[in-house]
Amino acid sequence: MKKNDLIQLRHDEIDKAKWDAGIARSFHPLIYAESWYLDIVSPKWEAIVSTDYGTLWPLTINRKLKWPVIMQPMFTQQLGLFSSQHLDDNDLTRIFNTNKYPVFTLQNHSKIAWPETRRTSTKSNYILGLEKPYPELKKTFSKNCQRNIKKALSQAQTFGDPPTPPAFIAFTRQHKNYLLTEKHLLILQQIIEEALHRKTGFLLQVTDLKGAPLAMAFFLKKHQRLTFLSGQSSPEGFQHQSMFLIMHQVIQSHAASDLTLDFEGSEVPGIARFYRSFGAITETCQYFQSPWLTHLQKIKKRFSQKNS
């Protein structure tokens, strides 16, 4: 890469057609990095690009702290640097140093590693290649997973019509098992609606025989990757193992294809165990968190404790 080949662009300076083409031809294209997706999760995002758009780094600017910093947006499990050319450590350092904003959090995909000084830890993602026929894939499921699928198939439940995005959000709001604010739910709905419009995602739901929803899931589908972005079960759905039924259906219907099922990662042991039970293997992501953010979080925690 030539030394003068990098430019930092404001949001209105980015050629989004060239951007999306550059993401598509990169070594590890991900839907999270497409311009429409970034427009939803990080409005006014900026970028560092090579002049030919062969190397791209989306700068997801967060202004909550009264000054602009780069933070990983919600619903983007992996971002970082995307390139269609080989980059050595000197290139990577120069790209990182071209950015003028403080980096508070950055979770990078596994194909391009930042220099050692820009890494603090790793996180696990879980993926399952779907190139084999379903009977062969099923052999890699844990015994407990196979029992749960068998139980799910025996329950009084079925696949209903796909829910509307508002119905999915309402179900998620009611049954979410992790922190999602109303702002997060609005962003998720926008992602779902735009993905459905672009035919790069689909919704599934399992209902009881009276039509009451038991579990719902939303998947993104792009760049030979099937990404489980969001899903919830009702208490009855947990009893019926309805999410096992959804995963069974998705894997079975996409088996013997060139797709990879991306479960995304989880730091919650039970959820990670659920993903691994389908034979998923671990893909390591790099995670960077600024010491300044850790310091601010500690101050905020102390302040909250004093005022509680």
JOLINDA-V113394 format. One record per residue. N is the residue number from 1. RES is the residue in one small letter. PHI is phi in whole degrees, 0 to 359 (* if undefined). OMEGA is omega in whole degrees, 0 to 359 (* if undefined). BURIAL is # if it has 24 or more other C-alpha atoms within 12 Angstrom, else .. Layout:
BEGIN
[[N & RES & PHI & OMEGA & BURIAL] [N & RES & PHI & OMEGA & BURIAL]]
END
This chain:
BEGIN
[[1 & m & * & 180 & .] [2 & k & 290 & 184 & .] [3 & k & 296 & 182 & .] [4 & n & 260 & 188 & .] [5 & d & 271 & 186 & .] [6 & l & 254 & 175 & #] [7 & i & 222 & 173 & #] [8 & q & 258 & 186 & #] [9 & l & 244 & 168 & #] [10 & r & 288 & 185 & .] [11 & h & 303 & 184 & .] [12 & d & 284 & 178 & .] [13 & e & 264 & 184 & .] [14 & i & 282 & 173 & #] [15 & d & 275 & 190 & .] [16 & k & 290 & 175 & #] [17 & a & 294 & 177 & .] [18 & k & 293 & 179 & .] [19 & w & 301 & 183 & #] [20 & d & 296 & 176 & #] [21 & a & 294 & 178 & #] [22 & g & 294 & 176 & #] [23 & i & 297 & 183 & #] [24 & a & 298 & 182 & #] [25 & r & 265 & 179 & .] [26 & s & 287 & 182 & #] [27 & f & 297 & 187 & .] [28 & h & 219 & 183 & #] [29 & p & 294 & 178 & #] [30 & l & 225 & 182 & #] [31 & i & 295 & 179 & #] [32 & y & 303 & 186 & #] [33 & a & 266 & 177 & #] [34 & e & 288 & 189 & #] [35 & s & 299 & 182 & #] [36 & w & 296 & 181 & #] [37 & y & 291 & 178 & #] [38 & l & 297 & 178 & #] [39 & d & 301 & 181 & #] [40 & i & 278 & 188 & #] [41 & v & 277 & 182 & #] [42 & s & 212 & 180 & #] [43 & p & 306 & 181 & .] [44 & k & 70 & 174 & #] [45 & w & 302 & 178 & #] [46 & e & 244 & 185 & #] [47 & a & 200 & 164 & #] [48 & i & 251 & 182 & #] [49 & v & 224 & 166 & #] [50 & s & 280 & 186 & #] [51 & t & 298 & 177 & .] [52 & d & 264 & 182 & .] [53 & y & 58 & 176 & #] [54 & g & 271 & 175 & #] [55 & t & 232 & 187 & #] [56 & l & 220 & 174 & #] [57 & w & 228 & 177 & #] [58 & p & 288 & 179 & #] [59 & l & 258 & 184 & #] [60 & t & 273 & 189 & #] [61 & i & 278 & 176 & #] [62 & n & 243 & 183 & #] [63 & r & 247 & 181 & .] [64 & k & 296 & 185 & .] [65 & l & 272 & 177 & .] [66 & k & 77 & 170 & .] [67 & w & 219 & 187 & .] [68 & p & 287 & 174 & .] [69 & v & 225 & 177 & #] [70 & i & 266 & 177 & #] [71 & m & 225 & 180 & #] [72 & q & 291 & 180 & #] [73 & p & 286 & 173 & #] [74 & m & 299 & 178 & #] [75 & f & 70 & 171 & #] [76 & t & 231 & 185 & #] [77 & q & 294 & 179 & #] [78 & q & 221 & 171 & #] [79 & l & 226 & 179 & #] [80 & g & 89 & 188 & #] [81 & l & 262 & 178 & #] [82 & f & 236 & 183 & #] [83 & s & 207 & 175 & #] [84 & s & 255 & 180 & #] [85 & q & 227 & 180 & #] [86 & h & 291 & 179 & .] [87 & l & 235 & 176 & #] [88 & d & 268 & 183 & .] [89 & d & 299 & 178 & .] [90 & n & 295 & 177 & .] [91 & d & 299 & 183 & #] [92 & l & 296 & 178 & #] [93 & t & 297 & 181 & .] [94 & r & 294 & 178 & #] [95 & i & 297 & 181 & #] [96 & f & 299 & 183 & #] [97 & n & 284 & 177 & .] [98 & t & 291 & 179 & #] [99 & n & 293 & 183 & #] [100 & k & 264 & 184 & .] [101 & y & 260 & 172 & #] [102 & p & 296 & 177 & #] [103 & v & 261 & 180 & #] [104 & f & 265 & 175 & #] [105 & t & 219 & 178 & #] [106 & l & 206 & 176 & #] [107 & q & 248 & 188 & #] [108 & n & 261 & 176 & #] [109 & h & 291 & 193 & #] [110 & s & 275 & 190 & #] [111 & k & 275 & 177 & #] [112 & i & 232 & 184 & #] [113 & a & 263 & 174 & #] [114 & w & 293 & 174 & #] [115 & p & 304 & 185 & .] [116 & e & 306 & 183 & .] [117 & t & 292 & 182 & .] [118 & r & 254 & 179 & #] [119 & r & 240 & 177 & #] [120 & t & 239 & 181 & .] [121 & s & 196 & 176 & .] [122 & t & 233 & 174 & #] [123 & k & 230 & 185 & #] [124 & s & 261 & 170 & #] [125 & n & 246 & 182 & #] [126 & y & 237 & 183 & #] [127 & i & 229 & 179 & #] [128 & l & 224 & 175 & #] [129 & g & 290 & 186 & #] [130 & l & 253 & 184 & #] [131 & e & 287 & 182 & .] [132 & k & 271 & 174 & .] [133 & p & 299 & 185 & .] [134 & y & 303 & 180 & .] [135 & p & 303 & 178 & .] [136 & e & 286 & 177 & .] [137 & l & 297 & 183 & #] [138 & k & 298 & 180 & #] [139 & k & 296 & 180 & .] [140 & t & 273 & 178 & .] [141 & f & 292 & 176 & #] [142 & s & 294 & 179 & .] [143 & k & 298 & 179 & .] [144 & n & 295 & 177 & .] [145 & c & 298 & 180 & #] [146 & q & 296 & 176 & #] [147 & r & 295 & 181 & .] [148 & n & 293 & 176 & #] [149 & i & 295 & 178 & #] [150 & k & 299 & 177 & .] [151 & k & 297 & 181 & .] [152 & a & 300 & 181 & #] [153 & l & 291 & 182 & #] [154 & s & 269 & 184 & .] [155 & q & 279 & 178 & #] [156 & a & 279 & 180 & .] [157 & q & 212 & 183 & #] [158 & t & 205 & 175 & #] [159 & f & 276 & 176 & #] [160 & g & 270 & 174 & .] [161 & d & 299 & 178 & .] [162 & p & 305 & 179 & #] [163 & p & 289 & 172 & #] [164 & t & 287 & 176 & .] [165 & p & 306 & 178 & #] [166 & p & 298 & 179 & .] [167 & a & 293 & 178 & #] [168 & f & 296 & 180 & #] [169 & i & 294 & 179 & #] [170 & a & 297 & 179 & .] [171 & f & 294 & 179 & #] [172 & t & 296 & 178 & #] [173 & r & 303 & 184 & #] [174 & q & 286 & 190 & .] [175 & h & 239 & 182 & #] [176 & k & 300 & 180 & #] [177 & n & 245 & 172 & .] [178 & y & 211 & 188 & .] [179 & l & 292 & 172 & .] [180 & l & 225 & 178 & .] [181 & t & 280 & 176 & .] [182 & e & 297 & 176 & .] [183 & k & 296 & 178 & .] [184 & h & 299 & 181 & #] [185 & l & 296 & 177 & #] [186 & l & 295 & 178 & #] [187 & i & 298 & 179 & #] [188 & l & 300 & 179 & #] [189 & q & 298 & 179 & #] [190 & q & 297 & 177 & #] [191 & i & 300 & 182 & #] [192 & i & 298 & 182 & #] [193 & e & 298 & 181 & #] [194 & e & 289 & 178 & .] [195 & a & 296 & 177 & #] [196 & l & 296 & 179 & .] [197 & h & 298 & 181 & .] [198 & r & 273 & 183 & .] [199 & k & 59 & 177 & .] [200 & t & 240 & 177 & #] [201 & g & 190 & 178 & #] [202 & f & 208 & 178 & #] [203 & l & 251 & 175 & #] [204 & l & 228 & 171 & #] [205 & q & 214 & 173 & #] [206 & v & 251 & 180 & #] [207 & t & 235 & 170 & #] [208 & d & 281 & 186 & #] [209 & l & 288 & 175 & .] [210 & k & 263 & 178 & .] [211 & g & 95 & 179 & .] [212 & a & 284 & 184 & #] [213 & p & 291 & 178 & #] [214 & l & 249 & 179 & #] [215 & a & 203 & 177 & #] [216 & m & 223 & 179 & #] [217 & a & 212 & 176 & #] [218 & f & 236 & 180 & #] [219 & f & 238 & 168 & #] [220 & l & 269 & 181 & #] [221 & k & 218 & 181 & #] [222 & k & 195 & 176 & #] [223 & h & 56 & 178 & #] [224 & q & 58 & 181 & #] [225 & r & 226 & 178 & #] [226 & l & 251 & 190 & #] [227 & t & 251 & 177 & #] [228 & f & 280 & 186 & #] [229 & l & 277 & 184 & #] [230 & s & 200 & 177 & #] [231 & g & 194 & 181 & #] [232 & q & 218 & 173 & #] [233 & s & 234 & 171 & #] [234 & s & 281 & 175 & #] [235 & p & 305 & 178 & .] [236 & e & 293 & 177 & .] [237 & g & 296 & 175 & #] [238 & f & 298 & 180 & #] [239 & q & 296 & 181 & .] [240 & h & 271 & 183 & #] [241 & q & 55 & 187 & #] [242 & s & 294 & 179 & #] [243 & m & 290 & 173 & #] [244 & f & 298 & 178 & #] [245 & l & 295 & 178 & #] [246 & i & 297 & 181 & #] [247 & m & 295 & 176 & #] [248 & h & 303 & 181 & #] [249 & q & 295 & 182 & #] [250 & v & 295 & 180 & #] [251 & i & 294 & 181 & #] [252 & q & 297 & 184 & #] [253 & s & 283 & 179 & .] [254 & h & 246 & 179 & #] [255 & a & 295 & 180 & #] [256 & a & 59 & 179 & .] [257 & s & 232 & 178 & .] [258 & d & 268 & 182 & .] [259 & l & 274 & 169 & #] [260 & t & 242 & 176 & #] [261 & l & 275 & 181 & #] [262 & d & 255 & 180 & #] [263 & f & 282 & 193 & #] [264 & e & 63 & 185 & #] [265 & g & 262 & 174 & #] [266 & s & 201 & 175 & #] [267 & e & 271 & 178 & .] [268 & v & 273 & 186 & .] [269 & p & 305 & 182 & .] [270 & g & 295 & 179 & .] [271 & i & 290 & 178 & .] [272 & a & 300 & 179 & #] [273 & r & 296 & 176 & #] [274 & f & 300 & 180 & #] [275 & y & 296 & 182 & #] [276 & r & 296 & 183 & #] [277 & s & 296 & 178 & #] [278 & f & 270 & 180 & #] [279 & g & 86 & 181 & #] [280 & a & 293 & 176 & #] [281 & i & 256 & 184 & #] [282 & t & 272 & 173 & #] [283 & e & 242 & 186 & #] [284 & t & 269 & 175 & #] [285 & c & 251 & 175 & #] [286 & q & 276 & 180 & #] [287 & y & 231 & 177 & #] [288 & f & 244 & 173 & #] [289 & q & 228 & 182 & #] [290 & s & 295 & 173 & #] [291 & p & 304 & 179 & .] [292 & w & 297 & 179 & .] [293 & l & 294 & 177 & .] [294 & t & 301 & 180 & .] [295 & h & 296 & 180 & .] [296 & l & 296 & 179 & .] [297 & q & 296 & 178 & .] [298 & k & 294 & 178 & .] [299 & i & 298 & 180 & .] [300 & k & 298 & 180 & .] [301 & k & 294 & 179 & .] [302 & r & 297 & 180 & .] [303 & f & 297 & 180 & .] [304 & s & 295 & 180 & .] [305 & q & 294 & 180 & .] [306 & k & 293 & 184 & .] [307 & n & 260 & 180 & .] [308 & s & 266 & * & .]]
END
